[in-house]
Structures are given as C-alpha cells and as structure tokens.
Amino acid sequence: MNKADFLRWFNRGFWKAFSRSTFPIETPKTPAEKVALVESVYDDIASARYAPGIPETELVMNKGHGVARTIPVFSIRDYCVYYFCIKELEDVLCGNRTLNTFGGWTLGGQLRVSENDEIESDATAYGRYSFNPQAWTHAFGEFNSLLFAQLDPGHYAHVLQLDLSNFYDCVRLDILERWIREHSPPEKGWVIALLFYLLNHWNRRNTGLHPQAVGLPQDALADCSRILSNFYLQKYDQFASGICTQAGATYFRYADDQMILLNDSSKIDNILLLLTRNLDRYGLRVNQKKVRLWQTPELIRHRCREIQAIFTTKGDNQNPALVRKFVDAYLALKPAELDDTWNGGMPLLNRLLWAKLDSLPRSLFSKIMVRLTAEQFLLQADAQKMKRLSELNALRTSPIDLNNRIRTIAARTVHNAFHHEARSFAQQIGNAILQTFLVERIDELSRIMQSNIVE
C-alpha cells in the first residue's frame, strides 16, 4: 500500500473522536501536525519499525457494587494502526449480518434514528468515547423497537434472556484471525498480520514477553473492538437463529445480550443445551446467573414499556402534554417498583433529561430535578449530561450548588471515569477551581492505583 492509500482513512471523522475534551490523551493540534503523525506511523509500518505501545492511561468505571471495569487508552499512534486495520477489513467484518443482531455497524456509520434513540443500555454507555457515540444509542433503539414490535402484539408468551460471561476477555485470537483470513482477499494478509500484532502485544505490561492469546481490548474508543467482537459471534448467530427457527422462536442479540422469543417453554432446555455447546467451541460461556425466563407481560412491565411508549416518535419529548404524562407515570412508580425495573429506572430518567421539563408545573419540575441531580444519576452521567443538568438546575426556583455536589462526589468515589467527565464539564462551564480540583483528584487516584495502596 502506498502512503496516499494509508492517509486517506484519517479524515475529520477520525480526529473528531479525539477532539472531545473527555478523552485523556495528547493529540496533534494542527492539520499539518496530524498529517505528519500519520505519515510517521505509515513509515514505521513500512519499515517494520512499528511496535505497539503500552496504554497511556486507564479509565476506571464502576460496573456496580464497586467492581471496577478498566478501560485502556491507547497512544494516538496505536489508535491510528487499529483504526486503519479495521477500515481496511470493514467489508469483511461488517457484512454477513444475521437478522435481528446488532453490533456490527461500520466505523462512523449512522444508523436509522429510532423512536427510542434516547434509551441507553450498559453497552451504549461503554461507547461514549467512540468514533460515533450516537450510533451506539441508535443501534440499541433499533434493537429495542424491533424486539417490542414482536412482543407488544402478543405474538410470543415467553422471552428467554441471557448474556455471555466476560465476553471480550474470552475471545480466542487464533480463531478470530483464522476466520478473518478465510473471508478476506489474499492482498489483505499483511493488514491482518498487522492487526493481530497489535492485538497480541498491546497488553504486554500484564503479559510480559508472551503474546496475548485470548481477549480483545475494551479500549476507550470501543468501536474497533466492537466490530471484531461482533464478527466473532457471526457463526454463532447463524447457528442460534437456525436453532430458534426450528423451535418456532425468534433470536435477537445486541452486543452479547440475547433475547429468545418463544411460546413453548418446554423447548428451553433443548435450546440452551445446543447454544451452550456451540459457544464452547469458541471459548465462550453463558453467564448462568443472568439467564432468566420472562413471561412477556412481565418483561414489558420490567422495561417500563407503557411509559416509554409515551414518547413514541421523534419530538414527542418536546410536547408539554406528553412530557407531563411521562413524568406523572414515572413518579407514580413506588420506590420498590422503580428498583425492580430495568436498571432501576435510569433509562426513564435518561429520556426525561432531554425532554422539555421547563413546561412542567414548578412542583413536578422540582421533583424530577431531585432525581436527576441525585448521586446515583450523576455518577453515571457524562459531561454532556452534566452540562444539561446545569442548565436545568438554573431554572429551579432554588437551584442547588451542583458544582459543589459534583466535587463532593468526586472526593468520595475512586472510579476515575467520573472525574474525567466532570473535569470536561468544568472546562465547558469555565469553572477553573473545580477543574483544578478534579485534575488533582485524578492524579491522586493514579498514584493510589500505581502504588497499590489503600487510603
């Protein structure tokens, strides 16, 4: 490949992801500097001097109950290589999609905007640093729409829900490489070799001189590994869809979360037997603690489908009458009922965050703002959400000191992903004091992790 063919992939869409102030690595500032960097990466590859670096830093998210998810942030040079390889192989990796499966959209690709595009899942939160964060939400919205298009009319009596244990960590790189080579033209061989050179050695801080044989990086930009992980499931998707069809069932998948819609519950053990044995071939396991058989009305209630359906089409969340109806339905849920809904009702609050809340009566507006500015919601908020909360808070009769609340939470929590988002928020609103505090807190948490100390 000549240099021009290499450079063509690194357009504005590539650099846009790094321009977000939450992304904690240094990148070139001027167009000339960007071109010079990409040219130097090409020269290193062409001369066989390229070697993957060690991640520059790590983002740490709270998966729940204090359990940490560590997200490596590669150097800009390694992101150039990873992105280039996936773009070169994109036609192979993103084709051959099984019906009702979501996760293989192309880099930077826009999906159809669905009626539920404000709904977020754990997977969409993971994609907040991606090349196209909105595409994650759009994909989940489409998955959600198609799923409930089958469930709402009562076509199926049961839904079998399952996901995979530590999916990214269990992907066998030798199997993945073999499958990519089987589907790729011969001239892409060197690109595949470069890709797996990166995948085998990016984690050598932990693996030492031994090449990594299992696991994809759950890195901060997310998209490249998302595409590879989705490709890894394509053979399983075809098998699972075929098995479900035999059983009169319908197969759905978003990332590694699976929903099987069926009427005859007596076939469940047979379905799970065949699916789990097939997954064994690829080193994958079903998370037995997350296997659940729902009665369809039960799942519909759990997902708050009746409330979600109030905002059916784009723009409904700006209709004062519909906003009032949504808020009334949300507040009518008792605490125990809310805790028992999907993600504790967080998807409902996410949709209300972007609604026309200022049209509500003062008393209702105040009640919703109490929920939106609670620590539980703030901890999972990104900088964009914090900015929106700041604007809404200013409309309250008696605004809270939101900046101080964020500072208090930052002083207590040890998961630095929150601090990076809060620092970006502080920068956007021009609060230098809060920004300085957060930078110092990030440095303090880095020292704690590097030194393995408890304070």
N, C-alpha and C positions, 0 to 999 in steps of 0.2 A: 504494500500500500504506500502510495506517495503521501507527502506531507499535506497536500491540499485535501485529499480524501479524509485524512485524520482530523484536520482542523474544522471541517465542515459541520461536525456534530456539536461544536462548542459555541452555540449561538446564545442569544439573550435568554432563551428558556433554561439553559443550563445554569447560567450565572445568577438568574433570579432567585434560585433556592438559597444561594449563599448570601444574598443581599439582605435577608431577614436578620434583624439585629439580635434575634434569639440564638442564632447559630454561632457557637463559640469557637470559631477558628479564624485565623487571618487569611484573607484572600486578596488578590490583586485589585487595585482600585481603578486604574485607568484601562481603557481598551488596549492600549499598547502593552501594558504590563500583563494583561490577560493573554494576549496573543503570544507574548514572549514565554510565558509559563507553559502554555500548551505546546509550543514548539519545542521547548526543552524536554517535556515529557516524551514527545514523539522521538526526539533524538536519543533519549535514554533507552527507549524500547528498541529502536532500530539498531542501536549499537550494543544491545544486550547488557547495558549497564543498569537498567531499571530493576529495582528490588522494592517490594512492599515495605512501607514504614510501619512503625508501631503507632496505634491510635494516639492522636494528640491529647485527647481528653476523654472523659466519660460523663455522660448524663445518667443520673440515677433517678428512676421513677418508683413510686410506691405502688406495687401491684395490689396491695391490700394487706391489712394486718401487719404493716411494717416490712413486708417482704420486698426486697429490692429487685428491680429489673435494671441491669446495667446496659447502657446503650453506648457503644463505642463511637467516637467521632474521628473519622479517618483524616489524614492530611489531604490537602487540596489536590496534590499530585495523585494520590491513590483514588480519590473520587473521579478524577479525570479518566484513569485507566478503567475503573469499574463501569462508569457510565459509557465509555467508548465500547467496551466489550458487549454490554447489553444492547446498545443501539445497533451494533453490527449483527447481533444474533436475534434481534427483536422479532423478525418474521417467523423464525422457528419457535421461539419461546412463547410468543403470544398468540399463536394460531391453535387450531385443533381444540377449541373450547367445547366442553360438554355443556349441553343446555342446563340452565339454572345454576351455573357455577360462576363465581365472581372472585377476582384476584389477579387476572392476567391482562388488565388493560395496559396499553403501551405507555412508555415514558412520556409524560407531558400530555397524554391523551385525555380529551374531555369526554365524559360520558353524558348521556341524556340526563337532563335535570329532572328528577322525580319529585312527586308531591311530598316526599318525606326527606328532602335533602338536608334538613336541619338536624335530623336524628343522627346521633353518634353512637358508635359501639366502642369497645376497648380497642379494636383494631384500627378504627378511624383516628382515635387519639394517638395511636402509635405513629400514624402517618402525618403528624402535624408538621414535621420538618421536611417533608418530601418535596419532589420537584413540582407536584401539583396536589397540595393538601385537599383541595375541594374534590378532587376525583375520588378520594377515599370515601368521603361522605356521600357523593353521588352514587358510587357503587353500592354502598350499603343501603341507600334509599331505594335503588332499583331492586336489590335483593328483597328488601322488606315489602315493596309493593307487589312483586310477583308472588311472594310467599302468601301474603294475606289475600291476594286475588283468588287463590285456591282455597284458603281457609274460611274466609268470610261467608261465602255462599253455602258452606256446609258440605263441600264435596268429600271431606275426609273427617273421620271421627277421632283419629289419634295423630300425634306428632311425636316421633322419636328424636330426641335431641342428644347430640354427642359432639365431643371435640377430641383433639389429639393431645397427648401428653408431651410437653416440651418439644413441640413440632420442629421449630427451627434448629434446635440443638441436636436433633436426631436424623437430619437429612444426611444420607451417605453420599459423600462427594464422588466416590468411584462410580456409583450407579448413575448419579446425575450427569457426570461427564460422558459416560458411555451413551446415555440416551440423547444428549445434545449432539454428539458426534454422529449418531445413527440418522438424525434428522437434518443435519447440516451439509451443505455442499463441501467438497474437499478443500476448496480455497479458503474456507473459514477455519481450517485446522489450527493455524497459528494464533488466531484470535481466541479459540477455545483453550489452547495451551497457556496463553497469557492470563485468561480469566482464572483458570484453576491454579496457576502460580500464585496469584493474589489470594485466592480462597484458601490455599494450603498454608500460607505463611503470614497472613495479616496478624494472627494471634500468637506470634512466637514469644511474646512476653510471658505467656502461660504455657505454651507447648515447647518452648526452647528450640532446639535444632530439629525436632521431629515435626514433619509436615502434619497439619491437621487433616484428619481423615473423615471426620464427622462434624456436621454443623455449619449452618450459614450464619454470617454475622447479622445480628439485629441492630444494624448501624443506624445512625441518626437520620440519614436521608431516606431510608426504608425502601424506596421503590425498586432498586436493583435486586435486593434480596427477595422482595415480594414477588417479582416476576419469576425468579428462579424457583422459589418455593411452590408457586402455583404450577409451574411446569412439572415439578417433581410429583405432583398429585394427579397429573392428567391421565396416566394409565389407570390409577385407582378410580378416578371419576368415571371413566368409561365402564369399568367393571361394576362399580357401585350403582350407576344408573341402570345398567342392564339387569342386575340382581333385583333392584327395586321394581323395574318394569315387570319382571316375572311374577313378583308378589303383588302386582296391582297397586304399587306405591309410587311416589314421586320423590326424587332426590334433589335436594338443594344444598349448596355449600357457599359460604362466604369466608375466605381465608381458610382456617382449619375448623370452623364451626359448621356442623352439618345438621340438617333437618330432614327427616324422612317422613313424608305424609302418607298415611295408610288407614285402611278401615279394619283389616283383620289383624288384631293384636296377637293372635296365635302364631303368626309368622315372624314375630320379632326375634326370637331366639335363633331361628334359622338365618335370618338376615345378618344378625350380629356375628354369628359363627363364621359366615362366609366373608364378611367385611374384615373382621379382625385377623383372620388367617391370611387374607390378601395383603393387608397392611404389614404383617410380619415379614413378608418378602422384601420390603423396603426399609426395614428397621424402625417402623412406626408402631405406636401403641395408642389405643383408645384410652382416654382418661376415664377410668371406671367410676370415679367419684362424680363425674359430670354427665353420666348417662341418665337421662330422665325421659319417662314416657308421660306425655301430657294428654289429657282429654282436650280436644280442640277448644271448647269454650273456656277451659281453664287457662290455656296458653294465651288466648285472646285477652282475657282479663289481666293476666300477668304482664302482658306487653302494653296494657292500657290502650288497647286498640280503639275503644269507643271515644276516648279523649283525643288520641292522636288524630282520629278521622275528622275532628272539628276543623283542623287546618288541612283541607283536602287538596287544594290547588295553590299554585304559587300566588302569593299576595294575600291569602286569607289571614295571615298573621298581622296584617295591617288594617283589617276590618274591625272597628271597635266592638261591634256586636259579637263577632266570633271570638275576639280576644277575651271579652267578658265571660262568654260561655266556657271557654277553655279554662280560665282562671277559677271560675266557680266550681267546675268539675274537679280540678286539681285540688283545691282547698277543701273540697268535700271529703276527700280521702282521709280517713283517720290515720294517725301515726303508724299503727301496726299494719294497716292495709298498704300504706305507702312503702314501708320497709319490705313488704312482701312482693312488691312489684319489681320489674326488671331494673337492675342497677339502682334500687332504692328510689326510683322516681327521677333520677338525674336526667334521663332523656326528655322528660316533660319540661324540666327547668331549662334545658338547653334550647328547646323550641321557644319558650317564653322569653328568653333573654333577648331574642331578636324581634320580638313582637312589639306592637305599638302599645306599650304598657302605660304611656303617659295619657292614654284615653280612659284609663280606669278611674273610678272614684278614689279619692285620697286614701281611704281606709284599706281598700283592696290593694292599691299600689304599694302601700307601706307593708302589708303582709307578704306580698311577693318579694319585695326587696329584702325583707328579713331572711327569706330563704336563699335568695341569690347572693347575699353577702355573708352567709354562714361559712364557717371554716371548711366544712365538708365540700362546698361548691368551689370555694376559692382555691383549695388545694389542687383541684383538677383543671383549673382554668388556665388557658394560655394568655399571652399578652393582649391579644385581640379582645378576648372576653373581659379581661380586667379593664381595658380601655372603655368598653361598652358599659361595664358596671359603674365606672367612674362618671360617665355621662348621665346614667340613670340616677345615680346617687345624688348628683347635683340638683335633680328635680324634686327631691324629697323636701317635705316641709322642714324637717330637722335632719339634715344629712349626717351620716356617721363619719368618723375620721377613717376613711377607707385606707389611706396610705399607712396610717399607724396600725390598722388591723393587719395589713399585709406584712408590715415589719414585725409585728408580734408573732405571726405565724412563721415567718422566715427564721426568727430567732429560735424557734422550737423544733421545727421539722429538720430532718437530716438528709432529705432526698433533694439533691441539688437541681433537678429539673424544674422544680417550682421556683427556685431562686433565679435561674436564668430567664424564665418567663417574666418574673416580677421585675428583674433588672431592665428587661426590654421595655416593660410598661413604664417604669420610672423614667427611662430615657425619653420615651414618646411624650410624656406629660411635662418633661423638663424639671423633674424633681431631683436635683443633684445630690441632696442629702440622703434620700432613700437609695439612690443608685450607688452611692459610695458605700453605704452600709451593706447592701446586697453583694457588691463585689468583694468586700472584706469577708462576708459570711461564706461566699463560695470558696475563697482561698482557705478559710478555716476548715471547711468540710473536706477540701482536697488534702490538707495536712493530716486530718484525722484518718482518712482512708489510706493514705500512703504510709502513715506510721503505725496503722493498726492499733489505735489507742481508743479507750473509752473515756469520755469526759462527762 
